[in-house]
């Protein structure tokens, strides 16, 4: 690849980026420019702060403090780098190599161009100048031998980015199948969330056990100052054996006057980075040449045949006391939701968050939960259920994408379409609610009356959210791309209306706490039994929510019929 070809590729990518930003609207263009300026400002601020910290602080610190500082910086960079990897896991490369296979251009140079473009991330833009500034300040304050920190920092970044790019290429080959692509994205995201929370859980468990010992704060502080913890000593001994810790290990050695660990660490990380980049190139080249997995091509093509002809499929079933068209819509949409990895990601993230916070509460809770607060906890279990479901309920047609054309052509009354959509979400909501209620019951000791109150709160909240979600889905639709939960090509006005919708959902959901509040007031004044008042209020609220939902179906259905073409344009537009 000569200079003209390289500049042509850069110009082409620049024009594509500008055209995409221009189509997104003025507001999105202004936000993109603001983020770019913010990134440049963060880079300059990080470099200045790192230089000042190295010159005024780290140059006078002990080798152990130097190790801790570089450990913290390395851990922070790895965390934010992995966050960026998870959020951009489905992002396409700057140059698609498939478009270059017929051109007289070396794929090696195009591959290196793609790798170079992957370095422009917010985490790298902030942490690399900060680390280089810290190294420069430390060298000016402590002596020229600290200049060896520069190759250490650069080789560390090269090793991390090279193996990250190798991982991205491997995932791209796996995710060639669209359904498998979305599943892999979901699994990687959930694994990262769990991995990020493991230290927090371990700390919570350790803190829960440590509180059982009656040791004063002063004694603990003095002991921590006088003697290092055994765990810290073990962690320090691991530095020479873990490549990701060679940067802090080399920095401490340089602070001690030893240059060998820094030199060997820089060479080792550079060699590992070169190995990762070479492996990424071979994987990418093998993928685009079709030399990878050949099992699909060698397997005989067999037509899909139902294994059990007498078996009734889910979409062929009927629901008792439900019209056939409503039941068909509900079952078909339920099957679509169960097969969509983005919906699994929503429900899985909701469940994982509930379990994580519940585990933390179990580790920290050492007192009996107040009886007066149990009705509120029962209603809170119903409210937590809809943290992840609100996005599905407020955008019923955004996940249909091109399938919305089939809904437009159906002769079914539009109120039945809305009813079927809402019924399809009921099994998912009930499953998440069962997990929340079981966890809250373990934590607070709910009784049968509290469980009944939670059931009424869940029913009323589901009906309220369904009614509001129907209106929001018709008035503020936006497309959710397959395998993602982030909306694309959303105008500023639509994004603002979506935020107001979420705020309205939150305010409307708070109404489920009115019955336990009335029960608490009656119990406090001695007028009536508090639990009886709470149950009566929850029953009345559920009845009112059911009537309100039923009477809004018909007018919202007519509104849906009037706005079908507009919704069709929004949810079926293609995403670059």
C-alpha positions as CSV (number, residue, x, y, z in Angstrom):
1,X,0.0,0.0,0.0
2,X,1.5,3.3,-1.1
3,X,0.9,6.7,0.4
4,X,-1.9,7.6,-2.1
5,X,-3.8,4.4,-1.3
6,X,-3.4,5.0,2.4
7,X,-4.7,8.6,2.2
8,X,-7.6,7.5,-0.1
9,X,-8.7,4.9,2.6
10,X,-8.5,7.6,5.3
11,X,-10.4,10.1,3.2
12,X,-13.1,7.5,2.4
13,X,-13.6,6.6,6.0
14,X,-13.7,10.3,6.9
15,X,-16.4,11.0,4.4
16,X,-18.5,8.0,5.6
17,X,-18.2,9.3,9.2
18,X,-19.2,12.8,8.2
19,X,-22.2,11.6,6.2
20,X,-23.4,9.4,9.0
21,X,-23.1,12.2,11.5
22,X,-24.9,14.6,9.1
23,X,-27.8,12.1,8.7
24,X,-28.2,11.8,12.5
25,X,-29.1,15.4,12.8
26,X,-27.6,18.6,14.1
27,X,-28.0,17.7,17.8
28,X,-26.1,14.4,17.4
29,X,-23.4,16.1,15.4
30,X,-22.9,18.8,18.1
31,X,-22.8,16.0,20.8
32,X,-20.2,14.1,18.8
33,X,-18.0,17.2,18.5
34,X,-18.4,18.0,22.2
35,X,-17.3,14.4,23.0
36,X,-14.3,14.8,20.7
37,X,-13.3,18.1,22.4
38,X,-13.9,16.5,25.8
39,X,-11.6,13.6,24.9
40,X,-8.8,16.0,23.8
41,X,-9.3,18.0,27.0
42,X,-9.1,14.9,29.1
43,X,-5.9,13.9,27.3
44,X,-4.2,17.3,28.1
45,X,-5.5,17.3,31.7
46,X,-4.3,13.8,32.2
47,X,-0.9,14.5,30.9
48,X,-0.5,17.7,33.1
49,X,-1.9,15.9,36.2
50,X,0.4,12.9,35.6
51,X,3.4,15.1,35.2
52,X,2.7,17.1,38.3
53,X,2.0,13.9,40.3
54,X,5.3,12.3,39.1
55,X,7.4,15.4,39.7
56,X,6.0,16.5,43.1
57,X,4.7,13.3,44.6
58,X,6.0,10.1,43.1
59,X,9.6,11.2,42.9
60,X,9.7,11.5,46.7
61,X,7.7,8.3,47.4
62,X,9.0,5.0,48.5
63,X,9.3,2.0,46.0
64,X,6.3,0.4,47.6
65,X,4.2,3.5,47.1
66,X,5.4,3.6,43.5
67,X,4.3,0.0,43.0
68,X,0.8,0.8,44.4
69,X,0.4,3.9,42.2
70,X,1.2,2.0,39.0
71,X,-0.9,-0.9,40.1
72,X,-3.9,1.4,40.5
73,X,-3.3,3.1,37.2
74,X,-2.9,-0.2,35.4
75,X,-6.1,-1.6,37.0
76,X,-8.1,1.5,36.2
77,X,-6.9,1.5,32.6
78,X,-7.7,-2.2,32.2
79,X,-11.2,-1.7,33.7
80,X,-12.2,1.2,31.4
81,X,-10.6,-0.5,28.4
82,X,-12.7,-3.6,29.0
83,X,-15.8,-1.4,29.4
84,X,-15.0,0.1,26.0
85,X,-14.5,-3.4,24.6
86,X,-17.8,-4.6,25.8
87,X,-19.7,-1.5,24.6
88,X,-18.0,-1.6,21.2
89,X,-18.0,-5.4,20.7
90,X,-20.3,-5.1,17.7
91,X,-18.6,-2.1,16.1
92,X,-17.4,-2.7,12.6
93,X,-13.8,-2.2,11.6
94,X,-12.7,1.1,10.0
95,X,-12.0,-0.7,6.8
96,X,-13.8,-4.0,5.9
97,X,-11.2,-6.3,4.4
98,X,-13.7,-8.0,2.3
99,X,-14.0,-4.8,0.2
100,X,-10.3,-4.9,-0.5
101,X,-9.8,-8.5,-1.6
102,X,-10.2,-7.6,-5.3
103,X,-7.9,-4.6,-5.1
104,X,-4.1,-4.6,-5.5
105,X,-3.6,-3.6,-1.9
106,X,-1.7,-5.4,0.7
107,X,-4.0,-6.7,3.4
108,X,-1.3,-6.5,6.0
109,X,-1.3,-2.7,5.7
110,X,-5.1,-2.5,5.8
111,X,-5.0,-4.8,8.9
112,X,-2.5,-2.5,10.6
113,X,-4.7,0.5,9.7
114,X,-7.6,-1.2,11.4
115,X,-5.5,-2.0,14.5
116,X,-4.4,1.6,14.6
117,X,-7.9,2.8,14.5
118,X,-8.8,0.6,17.5
119,X,-6.4,2.6,19.7
120,X,-8.6,5.7,19.5
121,X,-10.7,5.0,22.6
122,X,-11.5,7.3,25.5
123,X,-9.6,5.1,28.0
124,X,-6.4,5.1,25.9
125,X,-6.8,8.8,25.1
126,X,-6.9,9.6,28.8
127,X,-4.6,7.0,30.4
128,X,-1.7,6.9,27.9
129,X,-0.9,10.7,28.2
130,X,-1.4,10.5,32.0
131,X,1.0,7.6,32.3
132,X,3.6,9.1,30.0
133,X,3.3,12.4,31.9
134,X,3.7,10.6,35.2
135,X,6.8,8.8,33.9
136,X,8.3,12.1,32.6
137,X,7.6,13.8,36.0
138,X,9.1,10.9,37.9
139,X,12.2,10.9,35.7
140,X,12.8,14.6,36.1
141,X,12.4,14.4,39.9
142,X,14.2,11.1,40.6
143,X,16.9,10.8,37.9
144,X,17.3,9.8,34.2
145,X,17.1,6.0,34.9
146,X,13.4,6.5,35.3
147,X,13.2,7.3,31.6
148,X,13.0,3.5,31.1
149,X,9.4,3.9,32.2
150,X,8.6,5.1,28.7
151,X,9.2,1.8,26.9
152,X,7.5,0.0,29.8
153,X,4.3,2.1,29.4
154,X,4.3,1.8,25.6
155,X,5.0,-1.9,25.6
156,X,2.2,-2.4,28.2
157,X,-0.3,-0.5,26.0
158,X,0.9,-2.4,23.0
159,X,0.5,-5.8,24.7
160,X,-3.0,-5.0,26.0
161,X,-4.3,-3.5,22.7
162,X,-2.8,-6.2,20.5
163,X,-4.4,-9.1,22.5
164,X,-7.7,-7.1,22.7
165,X,-7.7,-6.8,18.9
166,X,-6.9,-10.5,18.6
167,X,-9.9,-11.2,20.9
168,X,-12.1,-8.9,18.7
169,X,-11.0,-10.7,15.6
170,X,-11.8,-14.1,17.1
171,X,-15.2,-12.9,18.3
172,X,-15.9,-11.4,14.8
173,X,-15.3,-14.9,13.3
174,X,-17.5,-16.5,15.8
175,X,-20.3,-13.9,15.4
176,X,-20.5,-14.3,11.6
177,X,-23.8,-16.1,12.3
178,X,-26.3,-13.3,13.3
179,X,-28.0,-15.3,16.0
180,X,-24.7,-16.6,17.4
181,X,-23.3,-13.0,17.2
182,X,-26.0,-11.6,19.4
183,X,-25.7,-14.5,21.9
184,X,-21.9,-14.0,22.1
185,X,-22.4,-10.3,22.8
186,X,-24.8,-11.1,25.6
187,X,-22.5,-13.7,27.1
188,X,-19.5,-11.4,27.0
189,X,-21.4,-8.5,28.5
190,X,-22.8,-10.6,31.4
191,X,-19.4,-12.2,32.0
192,X,-17.8,-8.8,32.3
193,X,-20.5,-7.6,34.7
194,X,-20.0,-10.6,36.9
195,X,-16.2,-10.4,36.7
196,X,-16.3,-6.7,37.7
197,X,-18.4,-7.4,40.7
198,X,-16.4,-10.3,42.1
199,X,-13.9,-8.1,44.1
200,X,-16.9,-6.2,45.5
201,X,-18.5,-9.4,46.7
202,X,-15.3,-10.6,48.2
203,X,-14.8,-7.3,50.0
204,X,-18.4,-7.4,51.3
205,X,-17.9,-11.0,52.6
206,X,-14.7,-10.1,54.2
207,X,-16.2,-7.0,55.7
208,X,-19.2,-9.0,57.1
209,X,-16.9,-11.4,58.8
210,X,-14.6,-8.7,60.1
211,X,-17.4,-6.9,61.9
212,X,-17.9,-9.9,64.2
213,X,-14.6,-9.2,65.8
214,X,-14.5,-6.4,68.4
215,X,-11.4,-4.5,67.3
216,X,-11.2,-0.8,67.6
217,X,-10.5,1.4,64.6
218,X,-7.4,2.8,66.2
219,X,-5.9,-0.7,66.7
220,X,-6.7,-1.7,63.2
221,X,-5.1,1.4,61.8
222,X,-2.0,1.0,63.8
223,X,-1.6,-2.7,62.9
224,X,-2.1,-1.8,59.2
225,X,0.7,0.8,59.5
226,X,3.1,-1.3,61.4
227,X,2.8,-4.6,59.5
228,X,1.7,-5.2,55.8
229,X,-1.2,-7.6,55.3
230,X,-0.2,-11.1,54.2
231,X,-2.5,-10.8,51.2
232,X,-0.5,-7.7,50.0
233,X,2.7,-9.6,50.3
234,X,1.4,-12.5,48.3
235,X,0.1,-10.1,45.6
236,X,3.5,-8.3,45.4
237,X,5.3,-11.7,44.9
238,X,3.0,-12.4,41.9
239,X,4.2,-9.3,40.0
240,X,7.2,-11.0,38.3
241,X,5.0,-13.8,37.0
242,X,2.0,-12.0,35.6
243,X,2.6,-10.0,32.4
244,X,-0.1,-7.4,33.2
245,X,1.8,-6.6,36.4
246,X,5.2,-6.1,34.8
247,X,4.7,-2.4,34.4
248,X,4.3,-1.8,38.2
249,X,7.0,-4.3,38.9
250,X,9.5,-2.5,36.6
251,X,8.5,0.9,38.1
252,X,9.3,-0.3,41.6
253,X,12.6,-1.8,40.5
254,X,13.6,1.5,38.8
255,X,12.7,3.3,42.1
256,X,15.0,0.9,43.9
257,X,17.8,1.6,41.4
258,X,17.5,-1.7,39.4
259,X,17.1,-1.5,35.7
260,X,17.0,-5.2,34.8
261,X,13.3,-5.9,35.6
262,X,12.2,-2.8,33.7
263,X,14.2,-3.8,30.6
264,X,13.2,-7.4,30.6
265,X,9.6,-6.4,31.4
266,X,9.4,-4.0,28.4
267,X,11.0,-6.6,26.1
268,X,8.6,-9.3,27.3
269,X,5.5,-7.2,26.9
270,X,6.6,-6.1,23.5
271,X,7.2,-9.8,22.5
272,X,3.8,-10.8,23.8
273,X,2.1,-7.9,22.0
274,X,3.8,-8.8,18.7
275,X,2.7,-12.4,19.2
276,X,-0.9,-11.3,19.8
277,X,-0.9,-9.0,16.8
278,X,0.5,-11.7,14.5
279,X,-2.1,-14.2,15.8
280,X,-4.8,-11.6,15.2
281,X,-3.6,-11.2,11.6
282,X,-3.5,-14.9,10.9
283,X,-7.0,-15.3,12.4
284,X,-8.4,-12.4,10.4
285,X,-6.7,-13.6,7.1
286,X,-7.9,-17.1,7.7
287,X,-11.5,-15.8,8.3
288,X,-11.7,-13.7,5.2
289,X,-10.1,-16.4,3.0
290,X,-12.6,-19.0,4.2
291,X,-9.9,-21.2,5.7
292,X,-11.5,-21.4,9.1
293,X,-14.2,-23.6,10.3
294,X,-15.2,-25.9,7.4
295,X,-17.6,-28.0,9.3
296,X,-20.6,-26.0,8.0
297,X,-19.6,-26.5,4.4
298,X,-18.8,-30.2,4.7
299,X,-22.1,-31.1,6.6
300,X,-24.9,-32.2,4.3
301,X,-27.8,-29.8,3.8
302,X,-30.9,-31.3,5.3
303,X,-34.3,-29.6,5.1
304,X,-35.8,-28.6,8.4
305,X,-38.3,-31.3,9.4
306,X,-40.3,-31.3,12.6
307,X,-39.0,-34.2,14.7
308,X,-42.4,-34.9,16.2
309,X,-45.2,-34.3,13.7
310,X,-47.9,-34.8,16.3
311,X,-46.4,-32.2,18.7
312,X,-48.1,-28.9,18.9
313,X,-45.7,-25.9,18.7
314,X,-45.9,-23.0,21.0
315,X,-47.3,-20.6,18.4
316,X,-50.0,-23.2,17.5
317,X,-51.5,-23.3,21.0
318,X,-54.5,-21.4,22.3
319,X,-55.1,-19.6,25.5
320,X,-58.2,-20.2,27.6
321,X,-60.7,-17.3,27.5
322,X,-58.5,-15.4,25.1
323,X,-59.6,-14.8,21.4
324,X,-57.6,-16.7,18.9
325,X,-56.0,-13.7,17.2
326,X,-54.9,-12.3,20.6
327,X,-53.5,-15.6,21.6
328,X,-51.7,-16.0,18.3
329,X,-50.1,-12.6,18.7
330,X,-49.1,-13.2,22.3
331,X,-47.6,-16.6,21.6
332,X,-45.8,-15.5,18.5
333,X,-44.3,-12.4,20.2
334,X,-43.3,-14.5,23.2
335,X,-41.5,-16.9,20.9
336,X,-39.7,-14.0,19.3
337,X,-38.7,-12.5,22.6
338,X,-37.4,-15.8,23.9
339,X,-35.2,-16.2,20.8
340,X,-33.9,-12.6,20.9
341,X,-30.5,-12.4,22.7
342,X,-31.0,-8.6,23.4
343,X,-34.1,-9.5,25.4
344,X,-32.2,-12.2,27.2
345,X,-29.5,-9.6,27.9
346,X,-32.2,-7.3,29.4
347,X,-33.7,-9.9,31.6
348,X,-30.3,-11.4,32.5
349,X,-28.8,-8.1,33.4
350,X,-31.9,-7.3,35.6
351,X,-31.7,-10.7,37.3
352,X,-27.9,-10.4,37.8
353,X,-28.1,-7.0,39.3
354,X,-30.9,-8.1,41.7
355,X,-28.9,-11.1,42.8
356,X,-25.7,-9.1,43.2
357,X,-27.3,-6.5,45.4
358,X,-29.2,-9.1,47.2
359,X,-26.0,-11.0,47.9
360,X,-24.4,-7.8,49.2
361,X,-27.4,-7.2,51.4
362,X,-27.3,-10.7,52.8
363,X,-23.5,-10.3,53.6
364,X,-24.1,-7.0,55.3
365,X,-27.4,-7.6,57.0
366,X,-27.0,-8.7,60.6
367,X,-30.2,-7.3,62.2
368,X,-33.8,-8.3,62.0
369,X,-35.7,-6.4,59.4
370,X,-38.3,-4.1,60.9
371,X,-41.9,-5.5,60.8
372,X,-43.3,-2.1,59.9
373,X,-41.1,-1.9,56.7
374,X,-42.1,-5.3,55.4
375,X,-45.2,-4.1,53.4
376,X,-42.9,-1.6,51.7
377,X,-40.3,-4.3,50.9
378,X,-43.1,-6.5,49.4
379,X,-44.1,-3.6,47.1
380,X,-40.4,-2.9,46.3
381,X,-40.0,-6.4,45.1
382,X,-42.7,-5.7,42.5
383,X,-41.1,-2.4,41.5
384,X,-37.6,-3.9,41.1
385,X,-39.1,-6.4,38.6
386,X,-39.7,-3.7,36.0
387,X,-36.2,-2.1,36.1
388,X,-35.2,-4.1,32.9
389,X,-38.7,-4.6,31.5
390,X,-39.6,-1.0,31.2
391,X,-37.6,-0.6,28.0
392,X,-39.5,-3.5,26.5
393,X,-42.9,-2.3,27.6
394,X,-42.4,1.3,26.4
395,X,-41.1,0.3,22.9
396,X,-43.3,-2.7,21.9
397,X,-42.6,-2.3,18.1
398,X,-38.9,-1.3,18.3
399,X,-37.8,-5.0,18.5
400,X,-40.1,-6.1,15.6
401,X,-38.0,-4.3,13.0
402,X,-39.0,-5.6,9.5
403,X,-41.5,-7.9,11.1
404,X,-43.7,-4.9,11.8
405,X,-44.8,-5.1,8.1
406,X,-46.7,-8.3,9.0
407,X,-48.6,-6.5,11.7
408,X,-49.6,-3.7,9.4
409,X,-51.1,-6.2,6.9
410,X,-53.1,-8.1,9.5
411,X,-56.8,-7.6,9.5
412,X,-56.8,-7.9,13.3
413,X,-58.2,-5.0,15.3
414,X,-55.4,-2.9,16.6
415,X,-56.5,-3.2,20.2
416,X,-56.0,-7.0,19.9
417,X,-52.5,-6.4,18.7
418,X,-51.7,-4.3,21.7
419,X,-53.4,-6.8,24.0
420,X,-51.4,-9.7,22.5
421,X,-48.2,-7.7,22.9
422,X,-48.9,-7.0,26.5
423,X,-49.8,-10.6,27.3
424,X,-46.6,-11.9,25.7
425,X,-44.6,-9.9,28.3
426,X,-46.5,-11.3,31.3
427,X,-44.6,-14.7,31.5
428,X,-41.3,-12.8,31.4
429,X,-42.4,-10.4,34.1
430,X,-43.7,-13.2,36.3
431,X,-40.4,-15.0,36.1
432,X,-38.3,-12.0,37.1
433,X,-40.9,-11.2,39.8
434,X,-40.6,-14.7,41.3
435,X,-36.8,-14.2,41.7
436,X,-37.2,-10.7,43.2
437,X,-39.9,-11.9,45.6
438,X,-37.9,-14.9,46.8
439,X,-34.9,-12.8,47.4
440,X,-36.8,-10.1,49.3
441,X,-38.6,-12.9,51.3
442,X,-35.2,-14.3,52.4
443,X,-33.9,-10.9,53.3
444,X,-36.9,-9.5,55.2
445,X,-38.9,-12.5,56.3
446,X,-42.2,-11.7,54.4
447,X,-45.3,-13.5,55.6
448,X,-48.3,-14.8,53.6
449,X,-50.1,-11.5,53.8
450,X,-47.0,-9.6,52.6
451,X,-46.7,-12.1,49.6
452,X,-50.4,-11.4,48.7
453,X,-49.7,-7.7,48.9
454,X,-46.7,-8.1,46.6
455,X,-48.8,-10.0,44.1
456,X,-51.4,-7.2,44.0
457,X,-48.7,-4.6,43.6
458,X,-47.1,-6.6,40.8
459,X,-50.5,-6.9,39.0
460,X,-51.4,-3.2,39.3
461,X,-47.9,-2.1,38.2
462,X,-48.0,-4.4,35.2
463,X,-51.3,-3.0,34.1
464,X,-50.2,0.6,34.6
465,X,-46.9,0.0,32.7
466,X,-48.8,-1.8,29.9
467,X,-51.2,1.1,29.4
468,X,-48.4,3.7,29.5
469,X,-46.2,1.5,27.3
470,X,-48.9,1.2,24.7
471,X,-49.1,5.0,24.4
472,X,-45.3,5.4,24.4
473,X,-44.8,2.7,21.8
474,X,-47.2,4.4,19.4
475,X,-46.1,8.0,20.0
476,X,-42.3,7.6,20.5
477,X,-41.2,4.5,18.6
478,X,-37.5,3.8,17.9
479,X,-35.7,0.9,16.4
480,X,-33.5,-1.3,18.5
481,X,-30.9,-3.1,16.2
482,X,-30.6,-6.8,16.5
483,X,-28.2,-7.9,19.2
484,X,-28.1,-4.5,20.9
485,X,-30.0,-2.5,23.5
486,X,-28.8,0.9,22.3
487,X,-31.0,2.8,19.9
488,X,-29.5,4.1,16.7
489,X,-30.4,7.1,14.6
490,X,-32.5,8.6,17.3
491,X,-33.3,12.3,16.8
492,X,-32.9,14.7,19.7
493,X,-36.6,15.2,20.2
494,X,-37.2,11.5,20.2
495,X,-34.4,11.0,22.8
496,X,-35.9,13.7,25.0
497,X,-39.4,12.2,24.8
498,X,-37.9,8.8,25.7
499,X,-36.3,10.3,28.8
500,X,-39.6,11.9,29.8
501,X,-41.3,8.6,29.2
502,X,-38.9,6.8,31.6
503,X,-39.5,9.6,34.2
504,X,-43.2,9.1,33.8
505,X,-42.9,5.4,34.3
506,X,-41.0,6.0,37.5
507,X,-43.5,8.4,38.9
508,X,-46.4,6.2,37.9
509,X,-44.8,3.2,39.5
510,X,-44.5,4.9,42.9
511,X,-48.3,4.6,43.3
512,X,-47.9,1.0,44.5
513,X,-46.4,2.4,47.8
514,X,-49.6,4.3,48.6
515,X,-51.5,1.3,50.1
516,X,-48.7,0.3,52.5
517,X,-48.3,4.0,53.4
518,X,-52.0,4.2,54.2
519,X,-51.7,1.0,56.2
520,X,-48.8,2.4,58.2
521,X,-50.7,5.6,59.0
522,X,-53.8,3.6,60.1
523,X,-51.6,1.4,62.2
524,X,-49.8,4.3,63.8
525,X,-53.0,6.1,64.7
526,X,-54.7,2.9,65.9
527,X,-57.7,3.4,63.7
528,X,-57.6,0.1,61.7
529,X,-55.2,-2.8,61.3
530,X,-52.4,-1.7,59.0
531,X,-52.1,-4.9,57.0
532,X,-55.8,-5.1,56.3
533,X,-55.8,-1.5,55.0
534,X,-52.8,-2.2,52.8
535,X,-54.4,-5.3,51.3
536,X,-57.7,-3.4,50.7
537,X,-55.9,-0.5,49.1
538,X,-53.8,-2.8,46.9
539,X,-56.9,-4.7,45.7
540,X,-58.6,-1.4,44.9
541,X,-55.6,-0.1,43.1
542,X,-55.4,-3.3,41.0
543,X,-59.1,-3.0,40.1
544,X,-58.7,0.6,39.0
545,X,-55.6,-0.2,37.0
546,X,-57.4,-3.0,35.2
547,X,-60.3,-0.8,34.3
548,X,-58.0,2.0,33.2
549,X,-56.0,-0.4,31.0
550,X,-59.1,-2.0,29.4
551,X,-60.7,1.4,28.6
552,X,-57.5,2.7,27.0
553,X,-57.1,-0.2,24.6
554,X,-59.6,1.0,22.1
555,X,-58.5,4.6,21.7
556,X,-54.8,3.6,21.7
557,X,-55.6,1.0,19.1
558,X,-57.2,3.7,16.9
559,X,-54.1,5.8,17.4
560,X,-51.9,2.9,16.4
561,X,-53.9,2.5,13.2
562,X,-53.5,6.2,12.4
563,X,-49.7,6.1,13.0
564,X,-48.8,2.8,11.4
565,X,-47.0,4.2,8.5
566,X,-44.9,6.5,10.7
567,X,-44.0,3.6,13.0
568,X,-43.2,1.4,9.9
569,X,-40.7,4.0,8.7
570,X,-39.0,4.3,12.0
571,X,-38.6,0.6,13.0
572,X,-37.7,-0.7,9.6
573,X,-35.0,1.7,8.7
574,X,-31.6,0.0,8.1
575,X,-28.7,0.7,10.4
576,X,-25.2,1.1,9.0
